[in-house]
Amino acid sequence: MQPRSHLRRWLVVLLCVAAIVYFGIDHVVLYTDDAYVQSDFVPIAPEVDGVVQSLAVTDNQSVKTGDRLLQLDPEPFRLAFALKQEQVAAAVADMQEKTAAAAVIASQIDSSSAALHLAQQTYDRVKSLASDQIVSREQMDSATEGLRAAQDRLAQAHAQAGVAARQVDMAKVAVEAAKAGQAIAAYDLSRTAINAPVDGYVTNLTLRPGVYAKVGSPLIGLVDLNRFRITANFKEYAAASLEPGTPVWIWLDSHAWHVFRGRVESVGRGIARDNSPGLLLPYVAPTTNWIRLLRRLPVTIVFDPPVPRDELYMGADARVLVFR
């Protein structure tokens, strides 16, 4: 009986140890193999429609910010720019013509004003003589008619000047509109050359010259070399206990038998409850192989010190270990 009792005692001890390890390990060590290398993926889409004339990169090639990626056929845009230049020249010529006409009308106002001043003097003189009955009624009527005619000519000149000024203003607006059209055409022409917006690697390149490119439809994808990080999905209670700056250890499947140091940058504050398309919240699948798992929250981890960016691969599997 004693050996059996001794065996039972050891079995109880082992069960207790197993329970302590199972339920208490998360208070000492946090671990997840649901982690991967992440970066920003930059889709390159044209801002103008056009035929791809040439490619300046190959698949998996590294590029730097500003490097040429591809060239759309610029000829249609050159022709459009030349047309806008002609329209600007025509608008400027029309404005100059209307400005000159307005200047002529302005000179007519000066002469009409002088004529009115003379007619007014004549009328005043004849009127003073008429009161003394020195001049005839016909002379008085003639002076009155001359004054009225001079007033009408001045008023007409002012009206014509107003019309001419509005025409000059409209011509100036037409010039500015033509210049804006020219600037847009110049911008469109400059957009036919598509350059890399970030340092990165060209990935999955299937584009070929001759393809018709449409505005907003991605043609080339770049993996941003300056944004590599680890996304690790921890159980809710584990993720909630992590704070920014917490040191971690990272194992990359692409670098077997090498452990990297890192630190927690942030903990995700929300996840989607379903995998509906178009959601801005990340979705972390709660099941695997038909087994229901605890909900997990994404934790963003950065390498510290940084790992050479050319040694990382977006989407590669990773494992993360945290000692409390």
C-alpha positions as CSV (number, residue, x, y, z in Angstrom):
1,M,0.0,0.0,0.0
2,Q,2.8,2.4,0.7
3,P,4.3,2.4,-2.8
4,R,0.8,3.1,-4.2
5,S,0.3,5.9,-1.7
6,H,3.7,7.3,-2.7
7,L,2.8,7.2,-6.4
8,R,-0.5,8.9,-5.7
9,R,1.4,11.7,-3.8
10,W,3.8,12.3,-6.7
11,L,0.9,12.3,-9.2
12,V,-0.9,15.0,-7.1
13,V,2.4,17.0,-7.0
14,L,2.8,16.8,-10.8
15,L,-0.8,17.8,-11.4
16,C,-0.3,20.8,-9.2
17,V,2.9,21.8,-10.9
18,A,1.2,21.4,-14.3
19,A,-1.7,23.6,-13.2
20,I,0.6,26.2,-11.9
21,V,2.6,26.2,-15.1
22,Y,-0.6,26.3,-17.3
23,F,-2.4,29.0,-15.4
24,G,0.6,31.0,-14.2
25,I,2.9,30.9,-17.2
26,D,1.2,33.9,-18.8
27,H,2.1,35.9,-15.7
28,V,5.8,35.3,-16.4
29,V,6.1,34.8,-20.2
30,L,4.0,35.9,-23.1
31,Y,4.4,34.2,-26.4
32,T,2.7,34.2,-29.8
33,D,3.4,32.5,-33.1
34,D,0.6,34.5,-34.7
35,A,2.9,37.3,-35.9
36,Y,4.4,38.4,-39.2
37,V,6.6,41.1,-40.7
38,Q,4.6,44.1,-41.8
39,S,5.4,47.2,-43.9
40,D,3.5,49.8,-45.9
41,F,2.5,48.6,-49.4
42,V,2.4,51.6,-51.8
43,P,0.3,51.1,-54.9
44,I,1.4,53.3,-57.8
45,A,-1.4,54.6,-59.9
46,P,-1.3,57.2,-62.7
47,E,-2.9,60.6,-62.4
48,V,-3.6,60.7,-66.2
49,D,-4.8,58.2,-68.7
50,G,-2.3,57.0,-71.3
51,V,-0.4,54.2,-73.0
52,V,2.6,52.8,-71.1
53,Q,5.5,53.7,-73.3
54,S,8.4,52.2,-71.3
55,L,9.3,50.6,-68.0
56,A,12.4,51.6,-66.0
57,V,12.3,48.9,-63.4
58,T,12.1,45.1,-63.2
59,D,10.4,42.8,-60.8
60,N,11.9,42.8,-57.2
61,Q,14.2,45.7,-58.0
62,S,15.0,48.1,-55.3
63,V,14.3,51.8,-56.0
64,K,14.9,55.1,-54.2
65,T,12.6,58.0,-53.8
66,G,12.4,59.9,-57.1
67,D,13.7,57.0,-59.3
68,R,11.8,56.6,-62.6
69,L,9.4,53.7,-62.6
70,L,7.6,54.1,-66.0
71,Q,6.8,56.5,-68.7
72,L,3.4,57.0,-70.3
73,D,3.3,58.2,-73.9
74,P,3.7,62.0,-73.6
75,E,2.8,62.9,-77.2
76,P,-0.9,63.5,-76.7
77,F,-0.1,65.7,-73.7
78,R,2.5,67.6,-75.6
79,L,-0.1,68.4,-78.3
80,A,-2.6,69.4,-75.7
81,F,0.0,71.7,-74.1
82,A,0.8,73.3,-77.4
83,L,-2.9,73.9,-78.1
84,K,-3.2,75.6,-74.7
85,Q,-0.2,77.8,-75.5
86,E,-2.0,79.0,-78.7
87,Q,-5.1,79.7,-76.7
88,V,-3.2,81.8,-74.3
89,A,-1.5,83.7,-77.1
90,A,-4.9,84.3,-78.8
91,A,-6.5,85.5,-75.4
92,V,-3.6,87.9,-74.8
93,A,-3.9,89.3,-78.3
94,D,-7.7,89.8,-77.8
95,M,-7.1,91.5,-74.5
96,Q,-4.5,93.9,-76.0
97,E,-6.9,94.8,-78.8
98,K,-9.7,95.5,-76.4
99,T,-7.4,97.5,-74.2
100,A,-6.3,99.6,-77.2
101,A,-10.0,100.2,-78.1
102,A,-10.7,101.3,-74.5
103,A,-7.9,103.8,-74.7
104,V,-9.3,105.3,-77.9
105,I,-12.7,105.6,-76.2
106,A,-11.1,107.2,-73.2
107,S,-9.6,109.9,-75.5
108,Q,-13.0,110.5,-76.9
109,I,-14.2,111.3,-73.4
110,D,-11.6,114.0,-73.1
111,S,-12.5,115.6,-76.4
112,S,-16.2,115.3,-75.6
113,S,-15.6,117.0,-72.2
114,A,-13.7,119.8,-73.9
115,A,-16.5,120.2,-76.5
116,L,-19.1,120.3,-73.7
117,H,-17.1,122.9,-71.8
118,L,-17.1,125.1,-75.0
119,A,-20.8,124.6,-75.6
120,Q,-21.6,125.5,-72.1
121,Q,-19.6,128.8,-72.4
122,T,-21.4,129.6,-75.7
123,Y,-24.7,128.9,-74.1
124,D,-24.0,131.0,-71.0
125,R,-22.8,133.9,-73.2
126,V,-25.9,133.7,-75.6
127,K,-28.2,133.4,-72.6
128,S,-26.8,136.6,-71.0
129,L,-27.2,138.5,-74.3
130,A,-30.7,137.1,-74.9
131,S,-31.8,138.7,-71.6
132,D,-30.8,142.0,-73.0
133,Q,-32.5,141.1,-76.3
134,I,-29.2,141.5,-78.2
135,V,-29.4,138.0,-79.8
136,S,-32.3,136.5,-81.7
137,R,-34.4,133.6,-80.5
138,E,-32.9,131.4,-83.2
139,Q,-29.4,132.0,-81.8
140,M,-30.6,131.1,-78.4
141,D,-32.2,127.9,-79.7
142,S,-29.0,127.0,-81.6
143,A,-26.8,127.5,-78.4
144,T,-29.3,125.3,-76.4
145,E,-29.2,122.6,-79.0
146,G,-25.4,122.7,-79.2
147,L,-25.2,122.3,-75.4
148,R,-27.6,119.4,-75.4
149,A,-25.7,117.7,-78.3
150,A,-22.4,118.1,-76.4
151,Q,-23.9,116.6,-73.3
152,D,-25.3,113.6,-75.3
153,R,-21.9,113.0,-76.9
154,L,-20.2,113.0,-73.5
155,A,-22.8,110.6,-72.0
156,Q,-22.4,108.3,-75.0
157,A,-18.6,108.4,-74.7
158,H,-18.9,107.4,-71.0
159,A,-21.3,104.6,-71.9
160,Q,-19.0,103.3,-74.5
161,A,-16.1,103.5,-72.1
162,G,-18.0,101.4,-69.6
163,V,-18.7,98.8,-72.2
164,A,-15.0,98.8,-73.3
165,A,-13.9,98.5,-69.6
166,R,-16.1,95.5,-69.1
167,Q,-14.8,93.9,-72.3
168,V,-11.2,94.5,-71.1
169,D,-12.1,92.8,-67.8
170,M,-13.7,89.9,-69.6
171,A,-10.6,89.6,-71.8
172,K,-8.3,89.5,-68.7
173,V,-10.5,86.8,-67.2
174,A,-10.2,84.8,-70.5
175,V,-6.4,85.2,-70.4
176,E,-6.2,83.9,-66.8
177,A,-8.5,81.0,-67.7
178,A,-6.3,80.2,-70.7
179,K,-3.2,80.3,-68.6
180,A,-4.9,78.0,-66.0
181,G,-5.7,75.6,-68.8
182,Q,-2.1,75.8,-69.9
183,A,-0.9,75.1,-66.4
184,I,-3.2,72.0,-66.1
185,A,-1.9,70.8,-69.5
186,A,1.7,71.2,-68.3
187,Y,0.9,69.4,-65.1
188,D,-0.7,66.5,-67.0
189,L,2.4,66.3,-69.2
190,S,4.7,66.1,-66.2
191,R,2.5,63.3,-64.7
192,T,3.3,61.0,-67.7
193,A,6.6,60.3,-66.0
194,I,5.9,58.2,-62.9
195,N,8.5,58.1,-60.1
196,A,8.9,56.2,-56.9
197,P,7.4,58.1,-53.9
198,V,9.3,56.0,-51.3
199,D,12.4,53.8,-51.0
200,G,11.2,50.3,-51.6
201,Y,11.1,47.1,-53.6
202,V,9.0,46.6,-56.8
203,T,6.9,43.5,-56.2
204,N,4.8,41.2,-58.5
205,L,5.5,43.3,-61.6
206,T,3.4,42.1,-64.5
207,L,3.1,45.4,-66.3
208,R,4.3,45.6,-69.9
209,P,4.6,48.5,-72.5
210,G,1.5,49.0,-74.6
211,V,-0.9,48.7,-71.7
212,Y,-3.5,51.4,-71.5
213,A,-3.3,52.9,-68.0
214,K,-6.3,54.5,-66.4
215,V,-6.4,57.2,-63.6
216,G,-6.4,55.6,-60.2
217,S,-5.8,52.0,-61.3
218,P,-2.6,50.8,-59.7
219,L,0.2,49.6,-62.1
220,I,3.1,48.9,-59.8
221,G,3.4,48.1,-56.1
222,L,6.2,49.0,-53.8
223,V,7.1,47.6,-50.4
224,D,8.2,50.6,-48.3
225,L,11.7,49.8,-46.9
226,N,11.4,52.5,-44.2
227,R,8.3,51.1,-42.5
228,F,9.2,47.5,-41.5
229,R,7.7,46.3,-38.2
230,I,6.2,43.3,-36.6
231,T,2.4,42.8,-36.1
232,A,1.9,40.2,-33.3
233,N,-1.6,39.1,-32.4
234,F,-1.7,38.4,-28.6
235,K,-4.6,37.2,-26.5
236,E,-6.8,40.0,-25.2
237,Y,-5.6,39.8,-21.6
238,A,-1.9,39.6,-22.7
239,A,-2.2,42.5,-25.2
240,A,-3.9,44.7,-22.7
241,S,-1.1,44.2,-20.2
242,L,1.6,45.4,-22.7
243,E,2.8,49.0,-22.7
244,P,4.7,50.9,-25.3
245,G,8.5,50.4,-24.7
246,T,8.1,46.9,-23.4
247,P,11.2,44.9,-24.6
248,V,10.5,41.7,-26.7
249,W,12.4,39.0,-28.5
250,I,11.6,38.2,-32.1
251,W,12.2,35.0,-34.1
252,L,11.9,35.3,-37.9
253,D,11.4,32.2,-40.0
254,S,13.4,33.9,-42.7
255,H,16.4,34.1,-40.3
256,A,16.4,30.7,-38.6
257,W,18.3,30.4,-35.3
258,H,18.7,34.2,-35.0
259,V,16.8,36.1,-32.3
260,F,16.2,39.9,-32.7
261,R,15.5,42.4,-30.0
262,G,12.5,44.7,-30.3
263,R,10.1,46.8,-28.3
264,V,6.3,47.4,-28.2
265,E,5.4,50.5,-30.2
266,S,1.6,50.3,-29.7
267,V,-1.4,48.1,-29.0
268,G,-4.3,48.1,-31.3
269,R,-7.4,49.6,-29.8
270,G,-10.0,47.9,-32.0
271,I,-10.6,44.8,-34.1
272,A,-13.4,44.0,-36.5
273,R,-15.9,41.3,-35.4
274,D,-16.5,40.1,-38.9
275,N,-14.4,39.9,-42.1
276,S,-16.6,42.2,-44.2
277,P,-14.7,43.9,-47.0
278,G,-13.8,47.6,-46.9
279,L,-13.5,47.8,-43.1
280,L,-10.8,50.1,-41.7
281,L,-10.4,48.0,-38.5
282,P,-8.1,44.9,-38.6
283,Y,-9.7,41.5,-38.5
284,V,-8.1,38.7,-36.5
285,A,-9.6,35.3,-37.2
286,P,-10.9,33.8,-33.9
287,T,-10.8,30.2,-35.2
288,T,-8.1,27.9,-36.6
289,N,-8.7,24.3,-37.8
290,W,-12.3,24.5,-36.5
291,I,-11.0,25.3,-32.9
292,R,-12.4,28.4,-31.3
293,L,-9.7,30.7,-29.9
294,L,-9.6,33.6,-27.5
295,R,-9.9,36.9,-29.2
296,R,-6.6,38.5,-30.0
297,L,-5.5,42.1,-30.4
298,P,-2.8,43.3,-32.8
299,V,0.4,44.6,-31.2
300,T,2.9,46.7,-33.2
301,I,6.5,45.9,-32.5
302,V,9.6,47.7,-33.9
303,F,13.1,46.3,-34.1
304,D,15.5,47.8,-31.5
305,P,18.2,48.1,-32.7
306,P,16.9,48.4,-36.3
307,V,17.4,45.4,-38.6
308,P,19.0,46.1,-42.0
309,R,15.9,46.8,-44.1
310,D,17.2,44.7,-47.0
311,E,17.0,41.6,-44.8
312,L,13.3,41.8,-44.1
313,Y,10.4,40.4,-46.1
314,M,6.9,41.7,-45.9
315,G,4.4,39.0,-44.8
316,A,7.1,36.6,-43.5
317,D,6.2,34.6,-40.4
318,A,7.5,35.7,-37.0
319,R,7.3,34.6,-33.3
320,V,7.4,37.0,-30.4
321,L,8.4,36.3,-26.8
322,V,7.9,38.7,-23.9
323,F,9.4,38.2,-20.4
324,R,7.5,40.1,-17.7
